[in-house]
Amino acid sequence: MKYPTENEVKKIGPVVRGLAAFILSCSFFAGVGLVFVVAVVTEALIFVGLIVVCLMVHVTGSVAFR
């Protein structure tokens, strides 16, 4: 996986980076909610949801904090 360079991230702008930070915070809340659901019910779709949330946190975190 090729990470974006600092020059590419600087071109994005603060609005998109702020939006990525907002999506990152929403992803953390979704992850916490899914963890509580996994504690009650264990189904395959919940684990797929956790994988999607982890990918969202990884991508938006790299955009917001780079």
N, C-alpha and C positions, 0 to 999 in steps of 0.2 A: 504494500500500500504506500503510495507516494503522498507524503504530507505536503501541504501548501507552504511555500516559502513566505518569509516575513513581508516581502514586497507585495506578493499577491494578496495577503491578508490586509495590508494597509490600504489597498485599492478598494476593499469591500465597503468601508465606511462605517461610521459609528451607529447608524440606524440599523443596519443589518446585524452588526455585532450585538446591539441591544436586543433585537428580536431573537437572536440566538440565545442570549442569556435568559430571556423570558421563557423560551421553549425548554431550556435546560432546567429551569426551576419547576416548570410543569412536569417535566419528565421525572424529576426526583419525587414529586408528589404521587405521580402514577406508579412509580416503583414501590414506594412505601405502601400504597393501597393494594398493589398486587401481592406484596409480601404478606399482608394480613389476610388476603383471600386464600393464598397458598396454605396458610396455617389452618384454615377451616376446610377448604375443599382442594383436593389435588387432582387436577385434570390436565390433559396435555396442552390445551389452549392457553392455560395460564402460564405455562413455561415458555410457550411461543411469545406471549405478551412480554414476559421478562426479558427475553432475548431482544425483542424490538426496542424495549425501553433502554436496555444497555447500549444498543447501537445508537439510539438517539442521544443519549448522554455523551457518548464518545465523540460523535460528530459535532454536536452543538458546543460541547466543551472545548474542542480544539479550535472552533471558530471564535468563540467568545473570549477565550483567554490567551490567544496567540497574538 
